[in-house]
Amino acid sequence: MFELARPRLEGTVAVRDDRRLSFAEFGTPRGAAVFWLHGTPGGRRQVPVEARMFAEQHDVRIIGVDRPGIGTSTPHLYDNILDWTGDLEVLADNLGVDTFRVIGLSGGGPYALAAGAALPERVHGIGVLGGVAPTKGPDAIRGGLVEVAPYAAPIVAATRIPLSYALALGIRLVKPLASVAIDGYAAVQPRGDKELLGRPEFKAMFLDDLINGARFQVGAPLADIILFTRPWGFEAADVSVPVRWWHGDADHIIPHAHGVHMVERLPDAQFATIDGESHLGGMGVATEVLQTLMELGPRKAVKKAAGARKG
């Protein structure tokens, strides 16, 4: 079994409303910062080994962030996806991060785009890997697994907190069988995802992230389901920051057409098709993603006025 090195640093930071967000750091402590936003489900350690190695070798500081309700991040339901950027700004300030890049996988994609809409003076560039598209508003598109979210959202909203702890308990109970469960999941996936999950380092990363993130609660994916069915609080046209989008052409969860659709609406975006890959394909090109994003910027940060209130 592949032995996965622990993150260089893990901890929690106080954000708005007496809540906390947990994070994990990889790479070099004073390197160029990249916030890595996990998928649905996922957690702060959902960072491919190739990305961790790239960070070590190229003076990059990758910061994986647990959204509320996973790991030790305080459970919380944002008003909309844009609302989360208030916490991101506080997190960056407390970690001593001035400007940064953002990468969002799958369900983390909307949160990465929100960072570009809300904090254009601080974000050099955004990478989206098979990201979710809106289900409401002018940028909405039909199809894909996310289309069933509106049917599940009312039930999830009514049971979100107890269901979060029940899911965590269930994962703890089946922990001894987690490896077998990953193999079973991989067996019924398209070729691309099956091959990625068959790689020892990828499987180890997913297992480590799942088990670590679900130790106490599994509320973040439930909150995602609810927020994906609401207006995001911004439109694609509001994201002036450069966006680079990677999407597998065999994605069976979020259709390839959704990525094309979003890139057509973003002011400064480029699209890359990952031939023959499915939903996890973006994880397999992590080195390319980081190389591309590190070429974007730098953008000058706008200093806050004296006495400005955070959060």
C-alpha positions as a Markdown table, in Angstrom:
| # | Residue | x | y | z |
|---|---|---|---|---|
| 1 | Met | 0.0 | 0.0 | 0.0 |
| 2 | Phe | 1.3 | 3.4 | -0.9 |
| 3 | Glu | 2.3 | 5.5 | 2.1 |
| 4 | Leu | 1.0 | 9.0 | 1.8 |
| 5 | Ala | 3.0 | 11.7 | 3.6 |
| 6 | Arg | 1.0 | 14.0 | 5.9 |
| 7 | Pro | 0.5 | 17.6 | 5.1 |
| 8 | Arg | 3.3 | 20.0 | 6.1 |
| 9 | Leu | 0.9 | 21.9 | 8.4 |
| 10 | Glu | -2.7 | 21.5 | 9.5 |
| 11 | Gly | -4.9 | 23.7 | 11.7 |
| 12 | Thr | -8.0 | 25.9 | 12.0 |
| 13 | Val | -8.5 | 29.6 | 11.6 |
| 14 | Ala | -11.2 | 31.8 | 13.2 |
| 15 | Val | -13.5 | 33.3 | 10.5 |
| 16 | Arg | -16.8 | 35.2 | 10.7 |
| 17 | Asp | -19.5 | 34.7 | 13.3 |
| 18 | Asp | -17.3 | 32.8 | 15.7 |
| 19 | Arg | -16.8 | 29.9 | 13.3 |
| 20 | Arg | -13.6 | 28.2 | 12.2 |
| 21 | Leu | -12.3 | 26.8 | 8.9 |
| 22 | Ser | -9.7 | 24.0 | 8.9 |
| 23 | Phe | -6.9 | 23.8 | 6.4 |
| 24 | Ala | -3.9 | 21.7 | 5.3 |
| 25 | Glu | -0.7 | 23.0 | 3.7 |
| 26 | Phe | 1.6 | 21.4 | 1.2 |
| 27 | Gly | 4.8 | 22.7 | -0.4 |
| 28 | Thr | 6.9 | 25.5 | 0.9 |
| 29 | Pro | 5.7 | 27.9 | 3.7 |
| 30 | Arg | 6.6 | 31.1 | 1.9 |
| 31 | Gly | 5.9 | 30.1 | -1.6 |
| 32 | Ala | 3.3 | 31.5 | -4.0 |
| 33 | Ala | -0.1 | 30.6 | -2.5 |
| 34 | Val | -2.7 | 28.4 | -4.1 |
| 35 | Phe | -6.0 | 27.7 | -2.4 |
| 36 | Trp | -7.2 | 24.2 | -3.4 |
| 37 | Leu | -10.9 | 23.7 | -3.1 |
| 38 | His | -12.1 | 20.1 | -2.7 |
| 39 | Gly | -14.9 | 18.4 | -4.6 |
| 40 | Thr | -18.3 | 17.2 | -3.4 |
| 41 | Pro | -17.6 | 15.1 | -1.4 |
| 42 | Gly | -14.0 | 15.9 | -0.3 |
| 43 | Gly | -11.9 | 17.7 | 2.3 |
| 44 | Arg | -8.7 | 19.6 | 2.8 |
| 45 | Arg | -6.3 | 16.7 | 1.9 |
| 46 | Gln | -7.9 | 16.0 | -1.5 |
| 47 | Val | -4.8 | 17.3 | -3.3 |
| 48 | Pro | -3.0 | 14.9 | -5.7 |
| 49 | Val | 0.5 | 13.7 | -5.0 |
| 50 | Glu | 1.7 | 15.2 | -8.2 |
| 51 | Ala | 0.5 | 18.6 | -7.0 |
| 52 | Arg | 2.2 | 18.2 | -3.7 |
| 53 | Met | 5.4 | 17.3 | -5.4 |
| 54 | Phe | 5.2 | 20.3 | -7.8 |
| 55 | Ala | 4.7 | 22.6 | -4.8 |
| 56 | Glu | 7.8 | 21.3 | -3.1 |
| 57 | Gln | 9.9 | 21.6 | -6.3 |
| 58 | His | 8.6 | 25.0 | -7.5 |
| 59 | Asp | 8.3 | 27.1 | -4.3 |
| 60 | Val | 4.5 | 26.9 | -4.2 |
| 61 | Arg | 2.3 | 26.9 | -1.1 |
| 62 | Ile | -0.9 | 24.8 | -1.6 |
| 63 | Ile | -3.6 | 25.4 | 1.0 |
| 64 | Gly | -6.4 | 22.8 | 1.0 |
| 65 | Val | -9.5 | 24.2 | 2.8 |
| 66 | Asp | -12.3 | 22.3 | 4.4 |
| 67 | Arg | -15.7 | 23.9 | 3.7 |
| 68 | Pro | -18.1 | 24.2 | 6.6 |
| 69 | Gly | -19.3 | 20.9 | 7.9 |
| 70 | Ile | -16.3 | 18.7 | 7.0 |
| 71 | Gly | -13.2 | 18.0 | 9.0 |
| 72 | Thr | -13.1 | 20.4 | 11.9 |
| 73 | Ser | -14.7 | 23.3 | 10.0 |
| 74 | Thr | -17.7 | 24.7 | 11.9 |
| 75 | Pro | -21.0 | 23.5 | 10.3 |
| 76 | His | -22.7 | 26.4 | 8.4 |
| 77 | Leu | -24.9 | 27.1 | 5.4 |
| 78 | Tyr | -23.9 | 30.2 | 3.5 |
| 79 | Asp | -26.6 | 32.4 | 2.0 |
| 80 | Asn | -25.1 | 31.6 | -1.4 |
| 81 | Ile | -21.8 | 30.6 | -2.9 |
| 82 | Leu | -20.5 | 34.1 | -3.1 |
| 83 | Asp | -21.0 | 34.5 | 0.7 |
| 84 | Trp | -18.2 | 32.0 | 1.3 |
| 85 | Thr | -15.6 | 34.5 | 0.0 |
| 86 | Gly | -15.9 | 36.5 | 3.1 |
| 87 | Asp | -14.5 | 33.6 | 5.0 |
| 88 | Leu | -11.8 | 33.0 | 2.3 |
| 89 | Glu | -10.6 | 36.6 | 2.7 |
| 90 | Val | -10.3 | 36.3 | 6.5 |
| 91 | Leu | -8.5 | 32.9 | 6.1 |
| 92 | Ala | -6.0 | 34.4 | 3.7 |
| 93 | Asp | -5.4 | 37.4 | 5.9 |
| 94 | Asn | -4.8 | 35.2 | 8.9 |
| 95 | Leu | -2.4 | 32.9 | 7.0 |
| 96 | Gly | -0.4 | 35.9 | 5.8 |
| 97 | Val | -1.5 | 35.4 | 2.2 |
| 98 | Asp | -1.8 | 38.6 | 0.1 |
| 99 | Thr | -2.5 | 37.5 | -3.4 |
| 100 | Phe | -3.1 | 34.0 | -4.5 |
| 101 | Arg | -4.5 | 31.6 | -7.1 |
| 102 | Val | -7.5 | 29.3 | -6.6 |
| 103 | Ile | -8.2 | 25.8 | -7.9 |
| 104 | Gly | -11.6 | 24.2 | -7.6 |
| 105 | Leu | -12.4 | 20.5 | -8.3 |
| 106 | Ser | -15.9 | 19.6 | -9.3 |
| 107 | Gly | -18.1 | 21.0 | -6.6 |
| 108 | Gly | -15.2 | 23.3 | -5.6 |
| 109 | Gly | -15.4 | 25.0 | -9.0 |
| 110 | Pro | -18.3 | 27.4 | -8.1 |
| 111 | Tyr | -16.4 | 28.5 | -5.0 |
| 112 | Ala | -13.2 | 29.1 | -7.0 |
| 113 | Leu | -15.2 | 31.3 | -9.5 |
| 114 | Ala | -16.8 | 33.1 | -6.6 |
| 115 | Ala | -13.3 | 34.1 | -5.3 |
| 116 | Gly | -12.6 | 35.7 | -8.7 |
| 117 | Ala | -15.9 | 37.6 | -8.6 |
| 118 | Ala | -15.5 | 38.9 | -5.1 |
| 119 | Leu | -11.7 | 39.3 | -4.8 |
| 120 | Pro | -10.3 | 40.3 | -8.2 |
| 121 | Glu | -7.6 | 42.4 | -6.7 |
| 122 | Arg | -6.2 | 39.4 | -4.8 |
| 123 | Val | -6.7 | 36.5 | -7.2 |
| 124 | His | -4.1 | 36.0 | -10.0 |
| 125 | Gly | -5.9 | 33.2 | -11.7 |
| 126 | Ile | -8.5 | 30.4 | -11.3 |
| 127 | Gly | -8.3 | 26.8 | -12.3 |
| 128 | Val | -11.5 | 24.7 | -12.6 |
| 129 | Leu | -11.4 | 20.9 | -12.9 |
| 130 | Gly | -14.7 | 19.5 | -14.2 |
| 131 | Gly | -16.6 | 22.2 | -12.3 |
| 132 | Val | -20.3 | 22.4 | -11.6 |
| 133 | Ala | -22.4 | 24.9 | -13.6 |
| 134 | Pro | -25.4 | 26.9 | -12.3 |
| 135 | Thr | -28.8 | 25.4 | -12.2 |
| 136 | Lys | -30.5 | 28.8 | -11.7 |
| 137 | Gly | -30.1 | 32.2 | -13.3 |
| 138 | Pro | -28.8 | 33.4 | -16.7 |
| 139 | Asp | -25.8 | 30.9 | -16.7 |
| 140 | Ala | -27.9 | 27.8 | -15.9 |
| 141 | Ile | -27.7 | 24.7 | -18.0 |
| 142 | Arg | -29.6 | 21.4 | -17.9 |
| 143 | Gly | -28.2 | 17.9 | -17.5 |
| 144 | Gly | -25.7 | 16.0 | -15.5 |
| 145 | Leu | -26.0 | 14.6 | -12.0 |
| 146 | Val | -26.4 | 18.1 | -10.5 |
| 147 | Glu | -29.8 | 18.3 | -12.2 |
| 148 | Val | -31.2 | 15.9 | -9.5 |
| 149 | Ala | -30.1 | 18.3 | -6.8 |
| 150 | Pro | -33.3 | 20.4 | -6.7 |
| 151 | Tyr | -35.3 | 17.2 | -5.9 |
| 152 | Ala | -33.0 | 16.3 | -3.1 |
| 153 | Ala | -32.4 | 19.8 | -1.7 |
| 154 | Pro | -35.7 | 20.1 | 0.4 |
| 155 | Ile | -35.0 | 16.8 | 2.1 |
| 156 | Val | -31.3 | 17.6 | 2.7 |
| 157 | Ala | -32.2 | 21.1 | 4.0 |
| 158 | Ala | -34.6 | 19.6 | 6.6 |
| 159 | Thr | -32.2 | 16.9 | 7.8 |
| 160 | Arg | -28.8 | 18.5 | 7.1 |
| 161 | Ile | -27.3 | 18.5 | 10.6 |
| 162 | Pro | -28.4 | 15.1 | 11.9 |
| 163 | Leu | -27.7 | 13.6 | 8.5 |
| 164 | Ser | -24.2 | 15.0 | 8.6 |
| 165 | Tyr | -23.3 | 13.2 | 11.8 |
| 166 | Ala | -25.1 | 10.0 | 10.7 |
| 167 | Leu | -23.0 | 9.9 | 7.5 |
| 168 | Ala | -19.8 | 10.4 | 9.5 |
| 169 | Leu | -20.8 | 7.6 | 11.8 |
| 170 | Gly | -21.5 | 5.3 | 8.9 |
| 171 | Ile | -18.1 | 6.1 | 7.4 |
| 172 | Arg | -16.4 | 5.3 | 10.7 |
| 173 | Leu | -18.2 | 2.0 | 11.0 |
| 174 | Val | -17.1 | 0.9 | 7.5 |
| 175 | Lys | -13.6 | 2.3 | 7.8 |
| 176 | Pro | -12.0 | -1.2 | 7.8 |
| 177 | Leu | -13.7 | -1.8 | 4.4 |
| 178 | Ala | -12.9 | 1.7 | 2.9 |
| 179 | Ser | -10.3 | 0.3 | 0.6 |
| 180 | Val | -12.6 | -2.3 | -0.7 |
| 181 | Ala | -15.3 | 0.3 | -1.1 |
| 182 | Ile | -13.0 | 2.5 | -3.3 |
| 183 | Asp | -12.2 | -0.6 | -5.4 |
| 184 | Gly | -15.9 | -1.3 | -5.8 |
| 185 | Tyr | -16.7 | 2.2 | -6.8 |
| 186 | Ala | -13.8 | 2.3 | -9.3 |
| 187 | Ala | -15.0 | -1.0 | -10.9 |
| 188 | Val | -18.2 | 0.6 | -12.1 |
| 189 | Gln | -16.7 | 3.9 | -13.3 |
| 190 | Pro | -15.6 | 4.9 | -16.9 |
| 191 | Arg | -12.2 | 3.9 | -18.0 |
| 192 | Gly | -10.5 | 7.2 | -17.1 |
| 193 | Asp | -11.7 | 7.3 | -13.4 |
| 194 | Lys | -11.1 | 3.6 | -13.1 |
| 195 | Glu | -7.5 | 3.9 | -14.1 |
| 196 | Leu | -6.8 | 6.9 | -11.8 |
| 197 | Leu | -8.4 | 5.2 | -8.8 |
| 198 | Gly | -6.3 | 2.1 | -9.6 |
| 199 | Arg | -3.1 | 4.1 | -9.1 |
| 200 | Pro | -1.8 | 3.4 | -5.5 |
| 201 | Glu | -1.0 | 7.1 | -4.8 |
| 202 | Phe | -4.4 | 8.3 | -6.0 |
| 203 | Lys | -6.3 | 5.7 | -4.0 |
| 204 | Ala | -4.2 | 6.5 | -0.9 |
| 205 | Met | -5.0 | 10.2 | -1.3 |
| 206 | Phe | -8.7 | 9.6 | -1.6 |
| 207 | Leu | -8.8 | 7.2 | 1.3 |
| 208 | Asp | -6.8 | 9.5 | 3.6 |
| 209 | Asp | -9.0 | 12.5 | 2.7 |
| 210 | Leu | -12.3 | 10.6 | 3.2 |
| 211 | Ile | -11.3 | 9.1 | 6.5 |
| 212 | Asn | -9.7 | 12.2 | 7.9 |
| 213 | Gly | -12.5 | 14.5 | 6.7 |
| 214 | Ala | -15.3 | 12.3 | 8.0 |
| 215 | Arg | -14.0 | 11.9 | 11.5 |
| 216 | Phe | -16.7 | 14.2 | 13.0 |
| 217 | Gln | -19.2 | 15.2 | 10.4 |
| 218 | Val | -20.0 | 15.1 | 6.7 |
| 219 | Gly | -22.0 | 18.3 | 6.2 |
| 220 | Ala | -20.1 | 20.1 | 3.5 |
| 221 | Pro | -21.5 | 18.0 | 0.6 |
| 222 | Leu | -25.0 | 18.4 | 1.9 |
| 223 | Ala | -24.6 | 22.2 | 2.0 |
| 224 | Asp | -23.2 | 22.0 | -1.5 |
| 225 | Ile | -26.4 | 20.3 | -2.7 |
| 226 | Ile | -28.5 | 23.0 | -1.3 |
| 227 | Leu | -26.3 | 25.9 | -2.6 |
| 228 | Phe | -26.0 | 24.4 | -6.1 |
| 229 | Thr | -29.8 | 24.7 | -6.4 |
| 230 | Arg | -29.8 | 28.5 | -5.5 |
| 231 | Pro | -28.6 | 31.5 | -7.5 |
| 232 | Trp | -24.8 | 31.7 | -6.8 |
| 233 | Gly | -24.9 | 35.4 | -5.9 |
| 234 | Phe | -22.8 | 36.3 | -9.0 |
| 235 | Glu | -22.8 | 35.6 | -12.7 |
| 236 | Ala | -20.1 | 34.3 | -14.9 |
| 237 | Ala | -19.8 | 37.8 | -16.4 |
| 238 | Asp | -18.7 | 39.1 | -13.0 |
| 239 | Val | -15.5 | 37.0 | -13.0 |
| 240 | Ser | -12.9 | 39.2 | -14.6 |
| 241 | Val | -10.0 | 37.1 | -13.3 |
| 242 | Pro | -8.4 | 34.8 | -15.8 |
| 243 | Val | -9.9 | 31.3 | -15.7 |
| 244 | Arg | -8.5 | 28.1 | -17.1 |
| 245 | Trp | -10.9 | 25.2 | -17.3 |
| 246 | Trp | -10.1 | 21.5 | -17.7 |
| 247 | His | -12.8 | 18.9 | -18.4 |
| 248 | Gly | -12.8 | 15.3 | -19.4 |
| 249 | Asp | -14.8 | 14.6 | -22.6 |
| 250 | Ala | -16.1 | 11.4 | -21.1 |
| 251 | Asp | -17.3 | 13.0 | -17.8 |
| 252 | His | -20.4 | 11.1 | -16.7 |
| 253 | Ile | -21.2 | 13.3 | -13.7 |
| 254 | Ile | -20.8 | 16.8 | -15.0 |
| 255 | Pro | -21.1 | 16.8 | -18.8 |
| 256 | His | -18.2 | 18.2 | -20.9 |
| 257 | Ala | -20.8 | 20.6 | -22.4 |
| 258 | His | -21.3 | 22.3 | -19.1 |
| 259 | Gly | -17.6 | 23.3 | -19.0 |
| 260 | Val | -17.8 | 24.6 | -22.6 |
| 261 | His | -21.0 | 26.5 | -21.7 |
| 262 | Met | -19.4 | 28.3 | -18.7 |
| 263 | Val | -16.2 | 29.2 | -20.5 |
| 264 | Glu | -18.2 | 30.8 | -23.3 |
| 265 | Arg | -19.7 | 33.1 | -20.6 |
| 266 | Leu | -16.6 | 34.0 | -18.6 |
| 267 | Pro | -14.9 | 37.2 | -19.7 |
| 268 | Asp | -11.3 | 35.8 | -19.7 |
| 269 | Ala | -11.3 | 32.0 | -19.9 |
| 270 | Gln | -9.7 | 29.2 | -21.8 |
| 271 | Phe | -11.0 | 25.6 | -22.1 |
| 272 | Ala | -8.9 | 22.4 | -22.3 |
| 273 | Thr | -10.5 | 19.1 | -23.1 |
| 274 | Ile | -8.9 | 16.1 | -21.4 |
| 275 | Asp | -9.3 | 13.4 | -24.0 |
| 276 | Gly | -10.8 | 10.1 | -22.9 |
| 277 | Glu | -11.0 | 11.1 | -19.3 |
| 278 | Ser | -14.0 | 11.2 | -17.0 |
| 279 | His | -14.9 | 13.2 | -13.9 |
| 280 | Leu | -11.6 | 12.9 | -12.1 |
| 281 | Gly | -9.5 | 13.7 | -15.1 |
| 282 | Gly | -8.5 | 17.1 | -13.8 |
| 283 | Met | -6.7 | 15.4 | -10.9 |
| 284 | Gly | -4.6 | 13.5 | -13.3 |
| 285 | Val | -3.3 | 16.7 | -15.0 |
| 286 | Ala | -2.5 | 18.5 | -11.7 |
| 287 | Thr | 1.0 | 19.4 | -12.8 |
| 288 | Glu | -0.2 | 21.0 | -16.0 |
| 289 | Val | -2.9 | 22.9 | -14.0 |
| 290 | Leu | -0.4 | 24.3 | -11.6 |
| 291 | Gln | 2.2 | 25.2 | -14.3 |
| 292 | Thr | -0.5 | 27.0 | -16.2 |
| 293 | Leu | -1.8 | 29.0 | -13.2 |
| 294 | Met | 1.6 | 30.0 | -12.1 |
| 295 | Glu | 2.1 | 31.8 | -15.4 |
| 296 | Leu | -1.0 | 34.0 | -14.6 |
| 297 | Gly | -0.4 | 37.2 | -12.8 |
| 298 | Pro | 0.9 | 38.8 | -10.9 |
| 299 | Arg | -1.9 | 41.2 | -10.1 |
| 300 | Lys | -1.4 | 44.0 | -7.6 |
| 301 | Ala | -3.4 | 43.8 | -4.4 |
| 302 | Val | -5.4 | 46.8 | -3.3 |
| 303 | Lys | -4.5 | 47.8 | 0.2 |
| 304 | Lys | -7.4 | 48.2 | 2.6 |
| 305 | Ala | -8.0 | 51.6 | 4.2 |
| 306 | Ala | -6.7 | 52.0 | 7.7 |
| 307 | Gly | -9.1 | 50.7 | 10.3 |
| 308 | Ala | -11.0 | 48.6 | 7.7 |
| 309 | Arg | -13.0 | 45.8 | 9.4 |
| 310 | Lys | -12.3 | 42.2 | 8.3 |
| 311 | Gly | -15.1 | 39.8 | 7.6 |
